[in-house]
Amino acid sequence: METPVQTETAPVTSRWRDALRRPTVRVVSVALLIVGAQWIDTRMQVGNLQQELARRLAEGDTVAKEGRALVRQGQEAQAALQAKVGVLEARLAETQSQAVALEAMYQEISSTRDERLLAEVEQAVVIAMQQLQFAGNVEAALIALQGAEARLARSVQPQFLPARKLIARDIERLKGTPGANVSGLSLKIESVVAAVDSLPLAYEQRPKVDAARPVTAPKASSAEFWRELGADLWRELRQLVRIERIDQGDPALLAPNQSFFLRENLKLRLLNARLALLQRDGKIFREEIRQSREHLDRYFDSRAKPVQAAQATLKTLATTDVSFDLPGLAETLTALRNLKFARERGGAGR
């Protein structure tokens, strides 16, 4: 039984050997081996690719998760920023409203300060005009105008420049005014008016009394005693007779009430002279001074020192020229009032 099996196996083996010896079979075998090797290699590469893809997908999933977390954080940060921006916008709006209110307040304060400045300058110019018109006091007018010019100089408002130029021009004109010292002349007239009540009248004058010699104790010599007694008697007799030189007529005799009216009339003439001085009316001023001097010469004792002092003062006044023209300040005052009116109208328009 075993012999036939071996007989069958041997031909099969020989057939395979014969087939393998053929070139075609060898080529096909080699091709199959190559294809198998390539298939195995491809499977290995596909496996590697699958592993790499899985790894990449895992990494992408991780990155996506991180991206979603970052996006969520960004959204949260954006929401917080939007909230902060809203708060900042609200604060900005509040700040802007406060700035507008502060600007309005500043404009109001500035306008009030400028209006007060204009009122002060206008008042100073009015005072200067009054000093010039009613008192002729150039010094006081200069002080008032210089104060007004200094106030305007401290302001930076350009619209005040024309008014400042006008005030500076008035100051220069007043400095160049060759006028009399009205305040000083007025004080001289006042001094004479104050002394009128104490001036002695001419008819009240008395002869000079010799100074009485001191009484001395009688000496031992009787001749010396009689000599002194005779001298005393002679002095007493001389008082009974008075001889004087009269350069003018007899002084007018006045009753006491007429003496009062005489003094008051002299005061009125002096006051009229002062009024003419303030009005710069030289004609009336000289006439009143002349008549006052005549009253002093006729009715008052010219030998008394107070009368002589009053006459000297009136003589000085009579030679003073008071008819001078002072510059007017109407143009400056009008310019200030127009500027003030324009600012008030502009403030009402706002």
Secondary structure, 3 states (H helix, E strand, C coil): CHHHHHHHHHHHHHHHHHHHCCHHHHHHHHHHHHHHHHHHHHHHHHHHHHHHHHHHHHHHHHHHHHHHHHHHHHHHHHHHHHHHHHHHHHHHHHHHHHHHHHHHHHHHHHHHHHHHHHHHHHHHHHHHHHHHHHHCCHHHHHHHHHHHHHHHHHCCCHHHHHHHHHHHHHHHHHHCCCCCCHHHHHHHHHHHHHHHHHCCEHHHCCCCCCCCCCCCCCCCCHHHHHHHHHHHHHHHHHCCCCCCCCCCCCCCCCCHHHHHHHHHHHHHHHHHHHHHHHCCCHHHHHHHHHHHHHHHHHHECCCCHHHHHHHHHHHHHHCCCCCCCCCCCHHHHHHHHHHHHHHHHHHHHC
